Structures are given as C-alpha cells and as structure tokens.
C-alpha cells in the first residue's frame, strides 16, 4: 500500500494547494511536498526488490487489484518498484520540493494554481515510474501532459502559448503513435488476457508473438518497435524529434524547466528501457547501429546547437539533448555497465540539469536577462550562485567525483564492451571510433560551458539591466546548495543507487543474447 | 407467514416515481401558480429524480434485471439494459434539475419547466423498457413532446422560439415517418411485440421483401432523428444552441441515450440480422451512418466560433461513436456484448461529461458572458473551480487518459477491433484526435488567454456549481470505478444477444 499512499498523499496535497489562498500556497506546497520526499526516502531505505520488474524479478511494494474486466481481457491496477524505478521515484520526490522552492521568487500570480499543478504533475510522474500495467501506466503517462501544458501556457514567457501548444501536440501525437504500436503488438500475442507489462515482456521473450492480420510476427515486431521508439524519442528527445524542447524550455518558468529537464525527459528513456529494450531485444539488436547513430548524433548535434546559443537557458536546454543521447547509447550497448550507466545517468542528469536550470533562473531573477552578451562578472555580486553554477557546469562536463562522471564513465565502458554494437558492420574498431566520437561530445560541452561562464560570470562586473543586481534570497540559494551536495554525494558514492540499478539490469545482456540466438522472438 | 414478494410491476419503480414526481410538481405549482418558489419546484424535481436514481442503482446492484421481467404481456421489459439506461436518464435529470434552479431564477413558467423535464425523463425511462413497437412509439412521443416545449420555454427569446419550432416540425415529420415504418413492419409480420416480430421474420416473409425493407429503413430514420444522426441531425445544432443551456444538456445527453436504448433493443431483438440481412443489412446502414456522423460532427465542430454550437456539433460526433455499438455487431463471434457494452458505457460517461459541459455554458450564460471562444478568455482567473471542472469535461470528451472518456472510448474502439471492424475504430480514433483541437480551444481560452475586459460578476450560483462539480467528480471517478459499471454494461448487452 506504500506506493498507493505515496501517490494519494501527493494528489491530496495537490488538491489542497490548488484551492489554498495564493498568499500561503508556496509555503504550503513546499511543506506538503516534503511528505512524498520523505516517504520515497523511507521506501528507499526499506527497498527489498531484486532483479528486473519485467524479467521475473522480485518487486518491492507490489500491489495488484482488478480494475476493469473486459470479456476475456482484464485491466489491473499493478504497481511495484525495482532497481530501475526506485531511483527515479526518489529523484521525482526529491526534485519537486526543490523546484517548488525555486518558484517562490519568479511566480507572482495565481500561485495556488501553479503549485497545485506542480504537485499534480509529481503525482502523475510517481505513477509513471511505479505502474506495471500498461493501461495504468498510460493513464499516468498522459496525465503528465495536462499540468505541463498549463504550467507552460499560463506562467511561461512571451511566446508561451505557442510553446505550450507545440509541446502538447508533439507529445500527444507521439503518445498516439506509441499507443497504436503497442496495442497492435499486444493483439498479436497469443493467449494474453491482461495488459500487464511483466506478462507481456515474458510472452514476447518466450516468442509468443504471432502475426496480426497481414503482418507476420517479424514485421509486427519491427513496426511496434519503431512506433514505440518514435513515441518515446519525442519525449527524450532524440534528434531530430527535439524541436519542441528549446521552445518549451525557454518559455517555461524556471521551476517548470527543472521538472521538465529533470524528470519528464527521463520518462522517455525509462520507457525506452522498459518497452523497446526489454520487450523487443531482438529488434533492438537488429537496428542497434541505427539507434546508436541516433544517439551519437543527438550527443554531437545537441552540443553543437548549444554552442551556437546566446541565451543561457537555451544553452542548458540543448545540452540536455546531448546528455540524453548518452542514455540512448548506454541502452543500446546492451551491457550491464551500459544499461546501468544509462539508468544512473537518468538520475544524475536529473539532478545536474535541475541544478543548471535553477541557477540560470536565480541569475535571471536578479538580472532579468539571460543573454550571455548582456552579462559580465556576475561572480562579483552573486558569489554563491555563481559558485554553484560553476559546480553544476563541471558536473555537466563529467568532472570526477560528481554524479555525471560516474554515469558517463559507466556508459562509455559499457559502450566499449558492447558485443551487440561490435557485432554490427562497425566491428570492434568502428565501435571504438563511435564511442570516441560520443566522448568528444564532452569536449564540446566543456567548450561551450567554459566559454559561457567566462563571459558571464567572470571579468569586470557589467550587466545591461535596469534592475539592482544583488545576492539572491536564501530560499533561492538553498535548493541550489542541496542539489550540489546531492550531485557530489552521488559522485563520491554512486553505489547509493548503482547497486540496485545493477541488480535490475544484470539480466539485460542475457536477454539480448537469448533473443539474438533465436531463443526468443 | 408467507414471505413478502414484490409484485412484478414494482420493477417499473423508476418510471413510476418519475411520473409521481411530475404529478407532485403539478400539484405544487397549481396551489399557487405564478408565485411558487423555484427552490421548491427544483427541490421536488431533484428529490424525485434522486429517488428514482437511487432505486435504479439499487436494482442494478441487487441484480433485479438479471432475469428479465416482462409486463403487460411482454410489451414492457425490465432488464439490466433498461436499468442501465434509466441510470443515465435519472442522473442527468438530477443534474439538470439542480442546475436549473439558478438558471431559471426570476423567469416565468418554472412549474411547467420542471414538469416537462420530469415527464420527458419518464418517457425516456419507458423507451428503455419498451419491448413492443407501439410502446416504443408512445414513449418516444412522451419524451419528445415535452422536449419541444422545453426548447422553446424562453418565450421572449427569438432564438429559443425559433429553435423550438424547427425542432417540433422536424420532430413531427420524423414521428410520422417512424409511425409509417412501424405500420409497414406490422403489415409484414402481423405483430408489434418485438419478440413476435422476430419470430415472424425468422419464419420468412415471402413477397413482402420490399415492404419490410422500407419499413425497417423508416424505423431507422426515426431513431436517427432522436439520436441526431447524420443526415437527420439538422435540428440539433439549432435546438441545442437556441434552448436554455440546461435543456440543451438534457436533450443532448439523456434524450440521445434514450434513442440509443430503443435502437439497441429494437434492432437486435426485433429485426434479427440473419432474417432481414437479405432485405436490408441494417448493420451496414449503421456503419455508414457511424462514419458519416462522426466525421461530419467533428469537422463541423472544429469550424464553430460559438462554444455552445461547438458542443452541439460535438454531440453529433459522439452519437457517431455510440453508433459503433450497432455498426460493429455480428463480426467476429463473441464480441457483440463488448461492442454494445462499450457503446452503453460511452453513453453513460457522456451523460456526465456532456451534461457538465453544457451546464458550464449555463453558468457562463447566467453570468452574462458572451458566447464565442474569445468571450471565454481568462474565465479561470474568476472561476477556478468551475474552470477545472470544464477542463475535465473537455479533455474527457476528447478522450484524454486521466478521465473516464478515455476508458469508454478505449473499450468501444477495442470492441470494434476485436469484432474485426478495425477501420471503424480507426475512423473513431482519428476523429477523437481531431476533436482535441476544438476541445482544447475552450481550455486554452479559459486558462491561458488574457481576458479582454474585466468580468463583472460576484454571484456564485450554488445550484449550478453543485451540479457542475458533481458531474466533474463523476467524470473523474468513473475512471477508477470503471470496473463495476463495465460488468453491468456487458451483462446488459449479453442478455440482449442471449
């Protein structure tokens, strides 16, 4: 009942805050959001799951109940956590209070609605990461869109209406494609009478897929794989499906950007891992090279785009595209380190990108500009904020002893070792080259971040603004410091999450091998 | 002491209570005509329909209709399906009665208004129980005649009167067609009771093929009118737009569902497809109607600039979805109850979300805000609670997941796919996706756009708010609570095919 309680408390908090007076909404929302945060940490401390949720692992906090029975089919309420979802639940629950704190300064109208929607979004995100029945999962997955649409559309920047609609349409169309692909696949499975994700994964890996109408099982798999890949790639986002992201980020207020980059993007990679890479490993391997190329292009192209930006927030937004490329690369490598590193990167990037967006937000709150060319020597006036920004930037560059390093290190090790990728036309040398190319992305990241920092943070103080530039308020800086500490903590001791992640992804290479040797689909 | 056994006629309790409520209203109003307070009238109508609703829910929960109870030599039947539909009618009647208290404040003819609403609800409940073509016709008229008057109840309002007249003329014409169709069917089969009609048709109808075909087609036209199915939909946008908003809610939700209740029973029970397929394949006819209705309703809705008119066309589009319940029958074996059950579920969910949406319009009209999308700009800043509810209605109508509208569409479309009519589901899904465009326009106007002028209203009408919030709660709550209602709908549909 713990997951239900977690979700229910968050939902109830959202409702309370939504109808609370504006004056107290921010403080109330922060206080209430500490409940799920504490709850998730408590659950983490009592986590007893083992193995992968979809591969017959032992789930923590599992609950099942019949929801709707439709003739021979039934839809169930099925939730539970394994080593992949537990860290993401913690990430969501910890990042939300910090994002709420970051909203105190910039959000100055309709506060109760804002904070209510933030908590509502947290509810849906917790649901996405804990649901194990497709229909329950899909309901939560789509539920995320509704608050996000309003959060961008109501409290966003000047082009907020355009950005909100673009986000809404892009992700809804993507969801529809994914839904159709998935349902087509499910219809092709013989003897399936639920939409339970573990059952579906089991059936697929046992080769229970037969054709659907004129489509043979092989074709159906490929069609479903790409329909789902497209659906999730938009969320991640993978180049070339990323064009909604900069608009959404630039127009979204800071706290919303934090949640968008910190957690929402992870929904895409999480779903890719759960659906595409766990359920259809055969197809994933057949098209491994293509996916790896998508990943590396995202890394390099995202970084290049970031390099070309003059708006600090856009720089951070595009570098997210780059970082998420690493996740895809780690997933498609199909090694323990690759998939584990990718999962770890979801958490690490969640914290680091949250940190970056938050510090850009704090700078913007005081200077009212985000243009690199308008600022210089901010370190003079805002020492703490700038120090945190620098720390976050180094985290992005993968400085050792910070979370990003551990994640990217695992991914590269996993990628180098990948037998799946080495088995493609690339060969061992080609794989080394591809991985090296991906690593080069870090150099570009370092380049643009150092450049941007040098121009904005250091040098003589000069800011083109009509506002007094002064130290940020305590409640602005505190979450930044907390995030930096978390990033360092995870960097120094990645085992906090990595042990359980590794345990959950241990079987992934075997699944891949089994599929490749024709044992499964 | 012998155990007390309820007489069979007690199964008609929902209809009986609605009739008594109407008479009670008549009595209350005649004590002091022109001076009766709206609160009393609204209260009596609400309590009466609430009791009917409660009893219907109790019957359903207790399984009263599992063994069909027939009355008057089989002319009326009470089974799970009739109770399921009665649940829809009485729920909508409760919501409309509560909301009308504020909407009609200070307007004349309030007594007549509530009497007509409750009488129409009685007619609809009888329609769901009608098991003979004669009863179908009588109950259809009982539901329709009050509706004509209700649309035109704002006697000083040109739009209302014009809409009422139009609705009446088209309604009278289609009643005539319907009656003629019945007479042709009677001519062929020599019976009015559905079961006997079916028996007679199964026995063959040598030489009368054409007569029967025209008869069935005319009966079908009668239903198409009642459910606002293309091409008999022309009255609907006018009537829904011109009528007072609570009446629009009543007609577009309950009255439409009543049409479907009759259509389901008459076609499945009375005109068995294996007997009449050679004459007129009504499944094929419904397929054409479903596709055309969905598509036309949605495209027309997308081009409207008045919110109420948009909802009117969207209601036509939803009739198209519900028609899948007849259009996807007799495909792959074993899917009939799924298909029809899905349509019934959609009508139930639609009863709440669509009623709620029209009641939001009623609220906006009550405040004197304009009718176009632009006039709605920024309403959320003034009325957040009602706006949250309206957002739930719009997204649910569009079929987005966190709301019940998603589940009912999912079940309906999956049923169609399971029966082998994947193209019907595909057309439905495409139309649903399109509908998100115009539904989200309302949401965008309410929440995201800035108001052009300051709204000037202080007053928060309690009745309207209660009704809107209740409808919203049901729209959301039916998602987690979809299991039990699904069981009822499926067993209701299964009984029809048994």
Interface residues (C-beta under 8 A of the other chain):
Chain A: X18 X19 X66 X67 X68 X69 X70 X71 X73 X110 X113 X124 X135 X138 X139 X141 X142 X143 X145 X146 X150 X153 X154 X160 X161 X164 X165 X168 X172 X173 X176 X180 X183 X187
Chain B: X334 X335 X337 X338 X380 X381 X384 X385 X388 X391 X395 X400 X401 X402 X406 X407 X410 X411 X414 X417 X418 X429 X433 X436 X440 X444 X447 X448 X449 X479 X480 X482 X483 X486 X487 X490
